[in-house]
């Protein structure tokens, strides 16, 4: 079985407009979705990400505050799922609550292995 990284982007604009009750429902839908994956033994971990951080770039290793990108591009979190194929991982991703927003996306990437040089 392979591991796939599901990366969640966007959806923040729509979530900022939700009432506290709606936000609570949103959190429950995430818990239910991830709980369902865990019950199948296919959940490999994951975390939400804070909206602020630092960006280190280039040879000069310039450090700036960030990320300052368009809302739909902000990575909000990730989970690792275990699946036999990218098609199976995609099927798991289809239930993601992030897809209940117009700007929400889920990027599905197979996790590779590091080889010694």
C-alpha positions in Angstrom: 0.0 0.0 0.0 1.3 3.5 -0.9 0.9 6.7 1.0 -0.6 9.9 -0.5 -0.5 13.4 0.8 -3.8 15.3 0.5 -3.1 19.0 0.6 -5.9 21.4 1.3 -6.0 24.8 -0.3 -8.5 27.7 -0.3 -11.9 27.8 1.2 -10.8 30.4 3.8 -12.8 33.3 2.3 -16.1 31.4 2.6 -15.3 30.1 6.1 -14.7 33.7 7.4 -18.4 34.4 6.6 -19.7 31.5 8.7 -21.5 32.0 12.0 -20.0 30.3 15.1 -22.6 27.5 14.8 -21.8 27.0 11.1 -18.1 26.9 11.9 -18.8 24.2 14.5 -20.7 22.2 11.9 -17.8 22.6 9.5 -15.3 21.3 12.1 -17.6 18.3 12.8 -17.7 17.5 9.1 -13.9 17.4 9.0 -13.8 15.2 12.2 -16.4 12.9 10.7 -14.5 12.6 7.4 -11.1 12.0 8.9 -12.7 9.6 11.5 -14.2 7.6 8.6 -10.8 7.4 7.0 -9.3 6.3 10.3 -11.9 3.6 10.7 -10.8 2.0 7.4 -7.2 2.0 8.6 -6.2 4.3 5.8 -5.4 7.5 7.9 -1.7 8.1 8.3 -1.8 11.4 10.2 -2.1 15.1 9.4 -2.5 18.6 10.8 -4.1 22.0 10.0 -1.5 24.7 9.3 -1.4 28.2 10.9 -2.2 31.0 8.4 1.1 32.8 9.1 4.7 31.7 8.9 8.1 32.5 7.4 9.4 32.0 3.9 13.1 31.3 3.3 14.2 31.7 -0.2 17.2 31.6 -2.6 20.9 31.3 -2.3 20.9 34.3 0.0 18.4 32.6 2.3 16.3 35.7 2.5 13.8 35.4 5.3 10.4 37.1 4.9 7.1 37.0 6.7 4.5 35.0 4.8 2.9 33.3 3.1 1.4 36.3 1.3 -0.4 34.7 -1.5 -3.9 34.7 -2.8 -6.4 33.1 -0.4 -7.2 30.2 -2.7 -3.5 29.2 -2.9 -2.9 29.1 0.9 -2.2 25.6 2.2 -4.6 25.2 5.1 -3.5 21.7 6.1 -2.8 18.2 5.0 -3.4 14.5 5.8 -1.7 11.3 4.8 -3.8 8.5 3.5 -2.9 4.9 2.6 -4.2 3.6 -0.7 -3.4 1.1 -3.4 -3.5 3.7 -6.2 -3.9 7.4 -6.9 -7.4 6.6 -8.0 -8.3 5.2 -4.6 -6.7 8.2 -2.9 -8.8 10.5 -5.1 -11.9 8.6 -4.1 -11.0 9.3 -0.4 -10.4 12.9 -1.2 -13.8 13.4 -2.8 -15.4 13.4 0.6 -13.2 16.2 1.9 -15.2 19.1 3.4 -12.8 21.6 1.7 -14.6 20.8 -1.5 -17.9 22.2 0.0 -16.5 25.7 -0.8 -16.2 27.3 -4.2 -12.4 28.0 -3.8 -11.5 24.8 -1.9 -9.2 22.3 -3.5 -7.5 19.0 -2.5 -4.2 18.2 -4.2 -3.4 14.5 -4.2 0.3 13.5 -4.3 2.0 10.2 -3.9 4.7 10.2 -1.2 7.9 9.0 -2.7 10.9 7.4 -1.0 14.3 9.0 -0.3 17.2 7.1 -1.7 20.8 7.4 -0.5 23.1 9.3 -2.7 
